[in-house]
Amino acid sequence: MYIKSTPDVFEDLARRAVVQVSGKKDEHKIIFLKSWNEWGEGNYMEPDRQYGRGYLEALRRALS
């Protein structure tokens, strides 16, 4: 379980990951995101009850 996770914390970490790969060649600019939904159903980000689209919007901002 992730403790003290919020969309703001996630956005900061996502931004750091983007910066980390920004100086690499295009074919090496890869960031893996392990989604937090039930792994048996597939792996993708989706809204949740607590933050709604908060994590999705945080990722969008980090990538823009």
PDBQT receptor file of N, H, CA, C and O in Angstrom, charges set to zero:
ATOM      1  N   MET A   1       0.848  -1.177   0.000  1.00  0.00    +0.000 N 
ATOM      2  CA  MET A   1       0.000   0.000   0.000  1.00  0.00    +0.000 C 
ATOM      3  C   MET A   1       0.892   1.239   0.000  1.00  0.00    +0.000 C 
ATOM      4  O   MET A   1       1.952   1.250   0.627  1.00  0.00    +0.000 OA
ATOM      5  N   TYR A   2       0.472   2.244  -0.683  1.00  0.00    +0.000 N 
ATOM      6  H   TYR A   2      -0.388   2.235  -1.192  1.00  0.00    +0.000 HD
ATOM      7  CA  TYR A   2       1.217   3.496  -0.728  1.00  0.00    +0.000 C 
ATOM      8  C   TYR A   2       0.720   4.409   0.383  1.00  0.00    +0.000 C 
ATOM      9  O   TYR A   2      -0.479   4.662   0.501  1.00  0.00    +0.000 OA
ATOM     10  N   ILE A   3       1.642   4.898   1.189  1.00  0.00    +0.000 N 
ATOM     11  H   ILE A   3       2.616   4.693   1.093  1.00  0.00    +0.000 HD
ATOM     12  CA  ILE A   3       1.295   5.738   2.331  1.00  0.00    +0.000 C 
ATOM     13  C   ILE A   3       1.551   7.196   1.976  1.00  0.00    +0.000 C 
ATOM     14  O   ILE A   3       2.579   7.533   1.387  1.00  0.00    +0.000 OA
ATOM     15  N   LYS A   4       0.611   8.050   2.337  1.00  0.00    +0.000 N 
ATOM     16  H   LYS A   4      -0.224   7.776   2.815  1.00  0.00    +0.000 HD
ATOM     17  CA  LYS A   4       0.697   9.495   2.108  1.00  0.00    +0.000 C 
ATOM     18  C   LYS A   4       0.799   9.854   0.631  1.00  0.00    +0.000 C 
ATOM     19  O   LYS A   4       1.395  10.874   0.286  1.00  0.00    +0.000 OA
ATOM     20  N   SER A   5       0.239   9.051  -0.224  1.00  0.00    +0.000 N 
ATOM     21  H   SER A   5      -0.245   8.222   0.057  1.00  0.00    +0.000 HD
ATOM     22  CA  SER A   5       0.238   9.345  -1.647  1.00  0.00    +0.000 C 
ATOM     23  C   SER A   5      -0.884  10.317  -1.967  1.00  0.00    +0.000 C 
ATOM     24  O   SER A   5      -2.014  10.162  -1.505  1.00  0.00    +0.000 OA
ATOM     25  N   THR A   6      -0.552  11.319  -2.763  1.00  0.00    +0.000 N 
ATOM     26  H   THR A   6       0.367  11.445  -3.138  1.00  0.00    +0.000 HD
ATOM     27  CA  THR A   6      -1.539  12.286  -3.239  1.00  0.00    +0.000 C 
ATOM     28  C   THR A   6      -1.218  12.587  -4.695  1.00  0.00    +0.000 C 
ATOM     29  O   THR A   6      -0.114  12.292  -5.151  1.00  0.00    +0.000 OA
ATOM     30  N   PRO A   7      -2.150  13.163  -5.426  1.00  0.00    +0.000 N 
ATOM     31  CA  PRO A   7      -1.840  13.554  -6.795  1.00  0.00    +0.000 C 
ATOM     32  C   PRO A   7      -0.650  14.527  -6.876  1.00  0.00    +0.000 C 
ATOM     33  O   PRO A   7       0.140  14.453  -7.817  1.00  0.00    +0.000 OA
ATOM     34  N   ASP A   8      -0.517  15.427  -5.907  1.00  0.00    +0.000 N 
ATOM     35  H   ASP A   8      -1.159  15.487  -5.142  1.00  0.00    +0.000 HD
ATOM     36  CA  ASP A   8       0.604  16.368  -5.927  1.00  0.00    +0.000 C 
ATOM     37  C   ASP A   8       1.945  15.660  -5.775  1.00  0.00    +0.000 C 
ATOM     38  O   ASP A   8       2.903  15.993  -6.473  1.00  0.00    +0.000 OA
ATOM     39  N   VAL A   9       2.020  14.693  -4.875  1.00  0.00    +0.000 N 
ATOM     40  H   VAL A   9       1.242  14.423  -4.308  1.00  0.00    +0.000 HD
ATOM     41  CA  VAL A   9       3.257  13.926  -4.688  1.00  0.00    +0.000 C 
ATOM     42  C   VAL A   9       3.552  13.125  -5.956  1.00  0.00    +0.000 C 
ATOM     43  O   VAL A   9       4.692  13.076  -6.417  1.00  0.00    +0.000 OA
ATOM     44  N   PHE A  10       2.525  12.506  -6.508  1.00  0.00    +0.000 N 
ATOM     45  H   PHE A  10       1.599  12.546  -6.133  1.00  0.00    +0.000 HD
ATOM     46  CA  PHE A  10       2.693  11.737  -7.743  1.00  0.00    +0.000 C 
ATOM     47  C   PHE A  10       3.172  12.633  -8.885  1.00  0.00    +0.000 C 
ATOM     48  O   PHE A  10       4.057  12.244  -9.647  1.00  0.00    +0.000 OA
ATOM     49  N   GLU A  11       2.599  13.819  -9.005  1.00  0.00    +0.000 N 
ATOM     50  H   GLU A  11       1.880  14.135  -8.385  1.00  0.00    +0.000 HD
ATOM     51  CA  GLU A  11       2.999  14.736 -10.070  1.00  0.00    +0.000 C 
ATOM     52  C   GLU A  11       4.473  15.104  -9.938  1.00  0.00    +0.000 C 
ATOM     53  O   GLU A  11       5.194  15.142 -10.935  1.00  0.00    +0.000 OA
ATOM     54  N   ASP A  12       4.921  15.373  -8.726  1.00  0.00    +0.000 N 
ATOM     55  H   ASP A  12       4.335  15.343  -7.916  1.00  0.00    +0.000 HD
ATOM     56  CA  ASP A  12       6.326  15.701  -8.500  1.00  0.00    +0.000 C 
ATOM     57  C   ASP A  12       7.230  14.546  -8.935  1.00  0.00    +0.000 C 
ATOM     58  O   ASP A  12       8.236  14.766  -9.611  1.00  0.00    +0.000 OA
ATOM     59  N   LEU A  13       6.885  13.344  -8.559  1.00  0.00    +0.000 N 
ATOM     60  H   LEU A  13       6.068  13.165  -8.010  1.00  0.00    +0.000 HD
ATOM     61  CA  LEU A  13       7.689  12.178  -8.942  1.00  0.00    +0.000 C 
ATOM     62  C   LEU A  13       7.657  11.944 -10.447  1.00  0.00    +0.000 C 
ATOM     63  O   LEU A  13       8.669  11.573 -11.042  1.00  0.00    +0.000 OA
ATOM     64  N   ALA A  14       6.497  12.160 -11.064  1.00  0.00    +0.000 N 
ATOM     65  H   ALA A  14       5.675  12.461 -10.581  1.00  0.00    +0.000 HD
ATOM     66  CA  ALA A  14       6.393  11.996 -12.516  1.00  0.00    +0.000 C 
ATOM     67  C   ALA A  14       7.242  13.038 -13.236  1.00  0.00    +0.000 C 
ATOM     68  O   ALA A  14       7.900  12.726 -14.228  1.00  0.00    +0.000 OA
ATOM     69  N   ARG A  15       7.230  14.277 -12.740  1.00  0.00    +0.000 N 
ATOM     70  H   ARG A  15       6.696  14.531 -11.934  1.00  0.00    +0.000 HD
ATOM     71  CA  ARG A  15       8.069  15.327 -13.329  1.00  0.00    +0.000 C 
ATOM     72  C   ARG A  15       9.552  14.959 -13.235  1.00  0.00    +0.000 C 
ATOM     73  O   ARG A  15      10.316  15.166 -14.178  1.00  0.00    +0.000 OA
ATOM     74  N   ARG A  16       9.943  14.413 -12.087  1.00  0.00    +0.000 N 
ATOM     75  H   ARG A  16       9.323  14.244 -11.321  1.00  0.00    +0.000 HD
ATOM     76  CA  ARG A  16      11.334  13.998 -11.901  1.00  0.00    +0.000 C 
ATOM     77  C   ARG A  16      11.715  12.908 -12.895  1.00  0.00    +0.000 C 
ATOM     78  O   ARG A  16      12.822  12.909 -13.432  1.00  0.00    +0.000 OA
ATOM     79  N   ALA A  17      10.805  11.989 -13.134  1.00  0.00    +0.000 N 
ATOM     80  H   ALA A  17       9.905  11.988 -12.697  1.00  0.00    +0.000 HD
ATOM     81  CA  ALA A  17      11.073  10.916 -14.098  1.00  0.00    +0.000 C 
ATOM     82  C   ALA A  17      11.240  11.490 -15.498  1.00  0.00    +0.000 C 
ATOM     83  O   ALA A  17      12.115  11.053 -16.246  1.00  0.00    +0.000 OA
ATOM     84  N   VAL A  18      10.414  12.461 -15.860  1.00  0.00    +0.000 N 
ATOM     85  H   VAL A  18       9.704  12.816 -15.253  1.00  0.00    +0.000 HD
ATOM     86  CA  VAL A  18      10.510  13.101 -17.179  1.00  0.00    +0.000 C 
ATOM     87  C   VAL A  18      11.857  13.809 -17.313  1.00  0.00    +0.000 C 
ATOM     88  O   VAL A  18      12.519  13.696 -18.345  1.00  0.00    +0.000 OA
ATOM     89  N   VAL A  19      12.256  14.525 -16.291  1.00  0.00    +0.000 N 
ATOM     90  H   VAL A  19      11.718  14.617 -15.453  1.00  0.00    +0.000 HD
ATOM     91  CA  VAL A  19      13.558  15.210 -16.319  1.00  0.00    +0.000 C 
ATOM     92  C   VAL A  19      14.687  14.190 -16.452  1.00  0.00    +0.000 C 
ATOM     93  O   VAL A  19      15.654  14.409 -17.181  1.00  0.00    +0.000 OA
ATOM     94  N   GLN A  20      14.553  13.085 -15.746  1.00  0.00    +0.000 N 
ATOM     95  H   GLN A  20      13.767  12.906 -15.154  1.00  0.00    +0.000 HD
ATOM     96  CA  GLN A  20      15.577  12.030 -15.754  1.00  0.00    +0.000 C 
ATOM     97  C   GLN A  20      15.840  11.492 -17.168  1.00  0.00    +0.000 C 
ATOM     98  O   GLN A  20      16.983  11.177 -17.499  1.00  0.00    +0.000 OA
ATOM     99  N   VAL A  21      14.816  11.386 -17.990  1.00  0.00    +0.000 N 
ATOM    100  H   VAL A  21      13.888  11.642 -17.721  1.00  0.00    +0.000 HD
ATOM    101  CA  VAL A  21      14.996  10.836 -19.338  1.00  0.00    +0.000 C 
ATOM    102  C   VAL A  21      15.132  11.917 -20.410  1.00  0.00    +0.000 C 
ATOM    103  O   VAL A  21      15.402  11.600 -21.568  1.00  0.00    +0.000 OA
ATOM    104  N   SER A  22      14.955  13.156 -20.051  1.00  0.00    +0.000 N 
ATOM    105  H   SER A  22      14.736  13.413 -19.110  1.00  0.00    +0.000 HD
ATOM    106  CA  SER A  22      14.918  14.221 -21.064  1.00  0.00    +0.000 C 
ATOM    107  C   SER A  22      16.221  14.359 -21.847  1.00  0.00    +0.000 C 
ATOM    108  O   SER A  22      16.177  14.758 -23.011  1.00  0.00    +0.000 OA
ATOM    109  N   GLY A  23      17.358  14.053 -21.271  1.00  0.00    +0.000 N 
ATOM    110  H   GLY A  23      17.394  13.729 -20.325  1.00  0.00    +0.000 HD
ATOM    111  CA  GLY A  23      18.623  14.187 -21.977  1.00  0.00    +0.000 C 
ATOM    112  C   GLY A  23      19.030  12.959 -22.761  1.00  0.00    +0.000 C 
ATOM    113  O   GLY A  23      20.097  12.944 -23.374  1.00  0.00    +0.000 OA
ATOM    114  N   LYS A  24      18.212  11.944 -22.753  1.00  0.00    +0.000 N 
ATOM    115  H   LYS A  24      17.345  11.956 -22.255  1.00  0.00    +0.000 HD
ATOM    116  CA  LYS A  24      18.541  10.695 -23.445  1.00  0.00    +0.000 C 
ATOM    117  C   LYS A  24      18.114  10.742 -24.908  1.00  0.00    +0.000 C 
ATOM    118  O   LYS A  24      17.307  11.581 -25.307  1.00  0.00    +0.000 OA
ATOM    119  N   LYS A  25      18.664   9.838 -25.689  1.00  0.00    +0.000 N 
ATOM    120  H   LYS A  25      19.321   9.156 -25.364  1.00  0.00    +0.000 HD
ATOM    121  CA  LYS A  25      18.227   9.692 -27.080  1.00  0.00    +0.000 C 
ATOM    122  C   LYS A  25      16.753   9.297 -27.082  1.00  0.00    +0.000 C 
ATOM    123  O   LYS A  25      16.274   8.655 -26.147  1.00  0.00    +0.000 OA
ATOM    124  N   ASP A  26      16.034   9.687 -28.143  1.00  0.00    +0.000 N 
ATOM    125  H   ASP A  26      16.423  10.209 -28.902  1.00  0.00    +0.000 HD
ATOM    126  CA  ASP A  26      14.595   9.424 -28.204  1.00  0.00    +0.000 C 
ATOM    127  C   ASP A  26      14.238   7.968 -27.936  1.00  0.00    +0.000 C 
ATOM    128  O   ASP A  26      13.275   7.688 -27.223  1.00  0.00    +0.000 OA
ATOM    129  N   GLU A  27      14.997   7.049 -28.494  1.00  0.00    +0.000 N 
ATOM    130  H   GLU A  27      15.780   7.276 -29.073  1.00  0.00    +0.000 HD
ATOM    131  CA  GLU A  27      14.665   5.632 -28.314  1.00  0.00    +0.000 C 
ATOM    132  C   GLU A  27      14.909   5.144 -26.884  1.00  0.00    +0.000 C 
ATOM    133  O   GLU A  27      14.543   4.020 -26.542  1.00  0.00    +0.000 OA
ATOM    134  N   HIS A  28      15.523   5.980 -26.056  1.00  0.00    +0.000 N 
ATOM    135  H   HIS A  28      15.821   6.893 -26.334  1.00  0.00    +0.000 HD
ATOM    136  CA  HIS A  28      15.778   5.605 -24.665  1.00  0.00    +0.000 C 
ATOM    137  C   HIS A  28      14.937   6.418 -23.679  1.00  0.00    +0.000 C 
ATOM    138  O   HIS A  28      15.113   6.306 -22.466  1.00  0.00    +0.000 OA
ATOM    139  N   LYS A  29      14.043   7.219 -24.196  1.00  0.00    +0.000 N 
ATOM    140  H   LYS A  29      13.900   7.310 -25.182  1.00  0.00    +0.000 HD
ATOM    141  CA  LYS A  29      13.158   8.016 -23.340  1.00  0.00    +0.000 C 
ATOM    142  C   LYS A  29      11.941   7.183 -22.968  1.00  0.00    +0.000 C 
ATOM    143  O   LYS A  29      10.850   7.362 -23.508  1.00  0.00    +0.000 OA
ATOM    144  N   ILE A  30      12.157   6.281 -22.042  1.00  0.00    +0.000 N 
ATOM    145  H   ILE A  30      13.043   6.136 -21.603  1.00  0.00    +0.000 HD
ATOM    146  CA  ILE A  30      11.092   5.358 -21.638  1.00  0.00    +0.000 C 
ATOM    147  C   ILE A  30      10.875   5.479 -20.133  1.00  0.00    +0.000 C 
ATOM    148  O   ILE A  30      11.820   5.422 -19.347  1.00  0.00    +0.000 OA
ATOM    149  N   ILE A  31       9.632   5.645 -19.756  1.00  0.00    +0.000 N 
ATOM    150  H   ILE A  31       8.864   5.692 -20.395  1.00  0.00    +0.000 HD
ATOM    151  CA  ILE A  31       9.250   5.669 -18.344  1.00  0.00    +0.000 C 
ATOM    152  C   ILE A  31       8.157   4.618 -18.168  1.00  0.00    +0.000 C 
ATOM    153  O   ILE A  31       7.139   4.652 -18.859  1.00  0.00    +0.000 OA
ATOM    154  N   PHE A  32       8.367   3.709 -17.263  1.00  0.00    +0.000 N 
ATOM    155  H   PHE A  32       9.194   3.681 -16.701  1.00  0.00    +0.000 HD
ATOM    156  CA  PHE A  32       7.353   2.692 -16.975  1.00  0.00    +0.000 C 
ATOM    157  C   PHE A  32       6.493   3.180 -15.818  1.00  0.00    +0.000 C 
ATOM    158  O   PHE A  32       7.004   3.657 -14.805  1.00  0.00    +0.000 OA
ATOM    159  N   LEU A  33       5.202   3.056 -15.981  1.00  0.00    +0.000 N 
ATOM    160  H   LEU A  33       4.787   2.668 -16.805  1.00  0.00    +0.000 HD
ATOM    161  CA  LEU A  33       4.249   3.432 -14.947  1.00  0.00    +0.000 C 
ATOM    162  C   LEU A  33       3.460   2.193 -14.578  1.00  0.00    +0.000 C 
ATOM    163  O   LEU A  33       2.733   1.643 -15.405  1.00  0.00    +0.000 OA
ATOM    164  N   LYS A  34       3.599   1.759 -13.355  1.00  0.00    +0.000 N 
ATOM    165  H   LYS A  34       4.189   2.206 -12.683  1.00  0.00    +0.000 HD
ATOM    166  CA  LYS A  34       2.823   0.621 -12.873  1.00  0.00    +0.000 C 
ATOM    167  C   LYS A  34       1.527   1.174 -12.304  1.00  0.00    +0.000 C 
ATOM    168  O   LYS A  34       1.539   1.899 -11.310  1.00  0.00    +0.000 OA
ATOM    169  N   SER A  35       0.426   0.837 -12.923  1.00  0.00    +0.000 N 
ATOM    170  H   SER A  35       0.415   0.248 -13.731  1.00  0.00    +0.000 HD
ATOM    171  CA  SER A  35      -0.857   1.368 -12.455  1.00  0.00    +0.000 C 
ATOM    172  C   SER A  35      -1.253   0.715 -11.135  1.00  0.00    +0.000 C 
ATOM    173  O   SER A  35      -0.744  -0.346 -10.774  1.00  0.00    +0.000 OA
ATOM    174  N   TRP A  36      -2.157   1.358 -10.434  1.00  0.00    +0.000 N 
ATOM    175  H   TRP A  36      -2.571   2.220 -10.728  1.00  0.00    +0.000 HD
ATOM    176  CA  TRP A  36      -2.505   0.929  -9.092  1.00  0.00    +0.000 C 
ATOM    177  C   TRP A  36      -3.849   0.213  -9.016  1.00  0.00    +0.000 C 
ATOM    178  O   TRP A  36      -4.312  -0.133  -7.929  1.00  0.00    +0.000 OA
ATOM    179  N   ASN A  37      -4.470  -0.007 -10.162  1.00  0.00    +0.000 N 
ATOM    180  H   ASN A  37      -4.094   0.275 -11.045  1.00  0.00    +0.000 HD
ATOM    181  CA  ASN A  37      -5.756  -0.708 -10.113  1.00  0.00    +0.000 C 
ATOM    182  C   ASN A  37      -5.504  -2.201  -9.903  1.00  0.00    +0.000 C 
ATOM    183  O   ASN A  37      -4.355  -2.630  -9.796  1.00  0.00    +0.000 OA
ATOM    184  N   GLU A  38      -6.540  -2.963  -9.847  1.00  0.00    +0.000 N 
ATOM    185  H   GLU A  38      -7.473  -2.615  -9.934  1.00  0.00    +0.000 HD
ATOM    186  CA  GLU A  38      -6.388  -4.403  -9.639  1.00  0.00    +0.000 C 
ATOM    187  C   GLU A  38      -5.629  -5.001 -10.818  1.00  0.00    +0.000 C 
ATOM    188  O   GLU A  38      -6.102  -4.951 -11.953  1.00  0.00    +0.000 OA
ATOM    189  N   TRP A  39      -4.485  -5.553 -10.557  1.00  0.00    +0.000 N 
ATOM    190  H   TRP A  39      -4.102  -5.594  -9.635  1.00  0.00    +0.000 HD
ATOM    191  CA  TRP A  39      -3.600  -6.029 -11.626  1.00  0.00    +0.000 C 
ATOM    192  C   TRP A  39      -4.228  -7.119 -12.473  1.00  0.00    +0.000 C 
ATOM    193  O   TRP A  39      -3.851  -7.278 -13.634  1.00  0.00    +0.000 OA
ATOM    194  N   GLY A  40      -5.158  -7.863 -11.939  1.00  0.00    +0.000 N 
ATOM    195  H   GLY A  40      -5.464  -7.733 -10.996  1.00  0.00    +0.000 HD
ATOM    196  CA  GLY A  40      -5.786  -8.934 -12.700  1.00  0.00    +0.000 C 
ATOM    197  C   GLY A  40      -6.699  -8.426 -13.804  1.00  0.00    +0.000 C 
ATOM    198  O   GLY A  40      -7.033  -9.170 -14.726  1.00  0.00    +0.000 OA
ATOM    199  N   GLU A  41      -7.103  -7.165 -13.717  1.00  0.00    +0.000 N 
ATOM    200  H   GLU A  41      -6.831  -6.561 -12.968  1.00  0.00    +0.000 HD
ATOM    201  CA  GLU A  41      -8.020  -6.591 -14.696  1.00  0.00    +0.000 C 
ATOM    202  C   GLU A  41      -7.304  -5.859 -15.818  1.00  0.00    +0.000 C 
ATOM    203  O   GLU A  41      -7.945  -5.421 -16.773  1.00  0.00    +0.000 OA
ATOM    204  N   GLY A  42      -6.010  -5.720 -15.726  1.00  0.00    +0.000 N 
ATOM    205  H   GLY A  42      -5.489  -6.076 -14.950  1.00  0.00    +0.000 HD
ATOM    206  CA  GLY A  42      -5.244  -4.954 -16.699  1.00  0.00    +0.000 C 
ATOM    207  C   GLY A  42      -4.487  -3.861 -15.980  1.00  0.00    +0.000 C 
ATOM    208  O   GLY A  42      -4.699  -3.628 -14.790  1.00  0.00    +0.000 OA
ATOM    209  N   ASN A  43      -3.629  -3.207 -16.681  1.00  0.00    +0.000 N 
ATOM    210  H   ASN A  43      -3.458  -3.396 -17.648  1.00  0.00    +0.000 HD
ATOM    211  CA  ASN A  43      -2.823  -2.151 -16.066  1.00  0.00    +0.000 C 
ATOM    212  C   ASN A  43      -3.032  -0.840 -16.785  1.00  0.00    +0.000 C 
ATOM    213  O   ASN A  43      -2.509  -0.631 -17.880  1.00  0.00    +0.000 OA
ATOM    214  N   TYR A  44      -3.785   0.029 -16.179  1.00  0.00    +0.000 N 
ATOM    215  H   TYR A  44      -4.210  -0.141 -15.290  1.00  0.00    +0.000 HD
ATOM    216  CA  TYR A  44      -4.028   1.355 -16.731  1.00  0.00    +0.000 C 
ATOM    217  C   TYR A  44      -4.446   2.257 -15.582  1.00  0.00    +0.000 C 
ATOM    218  O   TYR A  44      -4.989   1.789 -14.581  1.00  0.00    +0.000 OA
ATOM    219  N   MET A  45      -4.195   3.531 -15.728  1.00  0.00    +0.000 N 
ATOM    220  H   MET A  45      -3.755   3.911 -16.541  1.00  0.00    +0.000 HD
ATOM    221  CA  MET A  45      -4.626   4.485 -14.700  1.00  0.00    +0.000 C 
ATOM    222  C   MET A  45      -6.109   4.762 -14.886  1.00  0.00    +0.000 C 
ATOM    223  O   MET A  45      -6.617   4.796 -16.007  1.00  0.00    +0.000 OA
ATOM    224  N   GLU A  46      -6.787   4.957 -13.775  1.00  0.00    +0.000 N 
ATOM    225  H   GLU A  46      -6.374   4.929 -12.864  1.00  0.00    +0.000 HD
ATOM    226  CA  GLU A  46      -8.198   5.270 -13.821  1.00  0.00    +0.000 C 
ATOM    227  C   GLU A  46      -8.563   6.130 -12.619  1.00  0.00    +0.000 C 
ATOM    228  O   GLU A  46      -7.836   6.135 -11.625  1.00  0.00    +0.000 OA
ATOM    229  N   PRO A  47      -9.663   6.851 -12.689  1.00  0.00    +0.000 N 
ATOM    230  CA  PRO A  47     -10.084   7.669 -11.540  1.00  0.00    +0.000 C 
ATOM    231  C   PRO A  47     -10.332   6.789 -10.312  1.00  0.00    +0.000 C 
ATOM    232  O   PRO A  47     -10.617   5.597 -10.431  1.00  0.00    +0.000 OA
ATOM    233  N   ASP A  48     -10.220   7.395  -9.145  1.00  0.00    +0.000 N 
ATOM    234  H   ASP A  48      -9.989   8.363  -9.048  1.00  0.00    +0.000 HD
ATOM    235  CA  ASP A  48     -10.530   6.655  -7.920  1.00  0.00    +0.000 C 
ATOM    236  C   ASP A  48     -11.540   7.437  -7.084  1.00  0.00    +0.000 C 
ATOM    237  O   ASP A  48     -11.893   8.568  -7.418  1.00  0.00    +0.000 OA
ATOM    238  N   ARG A  49     -11.988   6.836  -6.020  1.00  0.00    +0.000 N 
ATOM    239  H   ARG A  49     -11.701   5.917  -5.749  1.00  0.00    +0.000 HD
ATOM    240  CA  ARG A  49     -13.033   7.460  -5.203  1.00  0.00    +0.000 C 
ATOM    241  C   ARG A  49     -12.538   8.662  -4.416  1.00  0.00    +0.000 C 
ATOM    242  O   ARG A  49     -13.282   9.622  -4.215  1.00  0.00    +0.000 OA
ATOM    243  N   GLN A  50     -11.301   8.620  -3.973  1.00  0.00    +0.000 N 
ATOM    244  H   GLN A  50     -10.696   7.841  -4.137  1.00  0.00    +0.000 HD
ATOM    245  CA  GLN A  50     -10.802   9.700  -3.125  1.00  0.00    +0.000 C 
ATOM    246  C   GLN A  50     -10.426  10.951  -3.914  1.00  0.00    +0.000 C 
ATOM    247  O   GLN A  50     -10.796  12.060  -3.527  1.00  0.00    +0.000 OA
ATOM    248  N   TYR A  51      -9.694  10.785  -5.018  1.00  0.00    +0.000 N 
ATOM    249  H   TYR A  51      -9.394   9.884  -5.332  1.00  0.00    +0.000 HD
ATOM    250  CA  TYR A  51      -9.183  11.937  -5.757  1.00  0.00    +0.000 C 
ATOM    251  C   TYR A  51      -9.805  12.103  -7.144  1.00  0.00    +0.000 C 
ATOM    252  O   TYR A  51      -9.433  13.016  -7.881  1.00  0.00    +0.000 OA
ATOM    253  N   GLY A  52     -10.724  11.251  -7.496  1.00  0.00    +0.000 N 
ATOM    254  H   GLY A  52     -11.026  10.510  -6.897  1.00  0.00    +0.000 HD
ATOM    255  CA  GLY A  52     -11.357  11.354  -8.815  1.00  0.00    +0.000 C 
ATOM    256  C   GLY A  52     -10.318  11.243  -9.916  1.00  0.00    +0.000 C 
ATOM    257  O   GLY A  52      -9.589  10.253  -9.983  1.00  0.00    +0.000 OA
ATOM    258  N   ARG A  53     -10.243  12.246 -10.781  1.00  0.00    +0.000 N 
ATOM    259  H   ARG A  53     -10.835  13.050 -10.727  1.00  0.00    +0.000 HD
ATOM    260  CA  ARG A  53      -9.272  12.254 -11.882  1.00  0.00    +0.000 C 
ATOM    261  C   ARG A  53      -7.938  12.890 -11.477  1.00  0.00    +0.000 C 
ATOM    262  O   ARG A  53      -7.115  13.203 -12.337  1.00  0.00    +0.000 OA
ATOM    263  N   GLY A  54      -7.726  13.079 -10.198  1.00  0.00    +0.000 N 
ATOM    264  H   GLY A  54      -8.395  12.825  -9.499  1.00  0.00    +0.000 HD
ATOM    265  CA  GLY A  54      -6.553  13.785  -9.697  1.00  0.00    +0.000 C 
ATOM    266  C   GLY A  54      -5.225  13.230 -10.182  1.00  0.00    +0.000 C 
ATOM    267  O   GLY A  54      -4.359  13.989 -10.615  1.00  0.00    +0.000 OA
ATOM    268  N   TYR A  55      -5.054  11.913 -10.116  1.00  0.00    +0.000 N 
ATOM    269  H   TYR A  55      -5.758  11.296  -9.764  1.00  0.00    +0.000 HD
ATOM    270  CA  TYR A  55      -3.796  11.305 -10.566  1.00  0.00    +0.000 C 
ATOM    271  C   TYR A  55      -3.649  11.405 -12.087  1.00  0.00    +0.000 C 
ATOM    272  O   TYR A  55      -2.545  11.611 -12.591  1.00  0.00    +0.000 OA
ATOM    273  N   LEU A  56      -4.738  11.263 -12.805  1.00  0.00    +0.000 N 
ATOM    274  H   LEU A  56      -5.635  11.095 -12.396  1.00  0.00    +0.000 HD
ATOM    275  CA  LEU A  56      -4.688  11.395 -14.263  1.00  0.00    +0.000 C 
ATOM    276  C   LEU A  56      -4.291  12.816 -14.664  1.00  0.00    +0.000 C 
ATOM    277  O   LEU A  56      -3.464  13.008 -15.555  1.00  0.00    +0.000 OA
ATOM    278  N   GLU A  57      -4.878  13.793 -14.011  1.00  0.00    +0.000 N 
ATOM    279  H   GLU A  57      -5.550  13.637 -13.287  1.00  0.00    +0.000 HD
ATOM    280  CA  GLU A  57      -4.552  15.185 -14.302  1.00  0.00    +0.000 C 
ATOM    281  C   GLU A  57      -3.117  15.503 -13.887  1.00  0.00    +0.000 C 
ATOM    282  O   GLU A  57      -2.433  16.270 -14.565  1.00  0.00    +0.000 OA
ATOM    283  N   ALA A  58      -2.660  14.924 -12.787  1.00  0.00    +0.000 N 
ATOM    284  H   ALA A  58      -3.215  14.301 -12.236  1.00  0.00    +0.000 HD
ATOM    285  CA  ALA A  58      -1.279  15.139 -12.341  1.00  0.00    +0.000 C 
ATOM    286  C   ALA A  58      -0.297  14.591 -13.381  1.00  0.00    +0.000 C 
ATOM    287  O   ALA A  58       0.724  15.220 -13.659  1.00  0.00    +0.000 OA
ATOM    288  N   LEU A  59      -0.597  13.447 -13.942  1.00  0.00    +0.000 N 
ATOM    289  H   LEU A  59      -1.426  12.937 -13.716  1.00  0.00    +0.000 HD
ATOM    290  CA  LEU A  59       0.273  12.882 -14.971  1.00  0.00    +0.000 C 
ATOM    291  C   LEU A  59       0.258  13.755 -16.231  1.00  0.00    +0.000 C 
ATOM    292  O   LEU A  59       1.297  13.975 -16.853  1.00  0.00    +0.000 OA
ATOM    293  N   ARG A  60      -0.903  14.238 -16.590  1.00  0.00    +0.000 N 
ATOM    294  H   ARG A  60      -1.747  14.059 -16.084  1.00  0.00    +0.000 HD
ATOM    295  CA  ARG A  60      -1.005  15.125 -17.757  1.00  0.00    +0.000 C 
ATOM    296  C   ARG A  60      -0.148  16.370 -17.565  1.00  0.00    +0.000 C 
ATOM    297  O   ARG A  60       0.572  16.784 -18.474  1.00  0.00    +0.000 OA
ATOM    298  N   ARG A  61      -0.230  16.965 -16.377  1.00  0.00    +0.000 N 
ATOM    299  H   ARG A  61      -0.815  16.630 -15.639  1.00  0.00    +0.000 HD
ATOM    300  CA  ARG A  61       0.571  18.164 -16.109  1.00  0.00    +0.000 C 
ATOM    301  C   ARG A  61       2.072  17.846 -16.130  1.00  0.00    +0.000 C 
ATOM    302  O   ARG A  61       2.863  18.627 -16.659  1.00  0.00    +0.000 OA
ATOM    303  N   ALA A  62       2.454  16.730 -15.570  1.00  0.00    +0.000 N 
ATOM    304  H   ALA A  62       1.811  16.095 -15.141  1.00  0.00    +0.000 HD
ATOM    305  CA  ALA A  62       3.876  16.354 -15.526  1.00  0.00    +0.000 C 
ATOM    306  C   ALA A  62       4.435  16.132 -16.917  1.00  0.00    +0.000 C 
ATOM    307  O   ALA A  62       5.613  16.391 -17.161  1.00  0.00    +0.000 OA
ATOM    308  N   LEU A  63       3.610  15.658 -17.824  1.00  0.00    +0.000 N 
ATOM    309  H   LEU A  63       2.653  15.447 -17.626  1.00  0.00    +0.000 HD
ATOM    310  CA  LEU A  63       4.078  15.376 -19.184  1.00  0.00    +0.000 C 
ATOM    311  C   LEU A  63       4.021  16.589 -20.100  1.00  0.00    +0.000 C 
ATOM    312  O   LEU A  63       4.604  16.576 -21.184  1.00  0.00    +0.000 OA
ATOM    313  N   SER A  64       3.326  17.632 -19.677  1.00  0.00    +0.000 N 
ATOM    314  H   SER A  64       2.852  17.643 -18.796  1.00  0.00    +0.000 HD
ATOM    315  CA  SER A  64       3.200  18.813 -20.542  1.00  0.00    +0.000 C 
ATOM    316  C   SER A  64       4.309  19.820 -20.304  1.00  0.00    +0.000 C 
ATOM    317  O   SER A  64       4.343  20.865 -20.953  1.00  0.00    +0.000 OA
TER     318      SER A  64
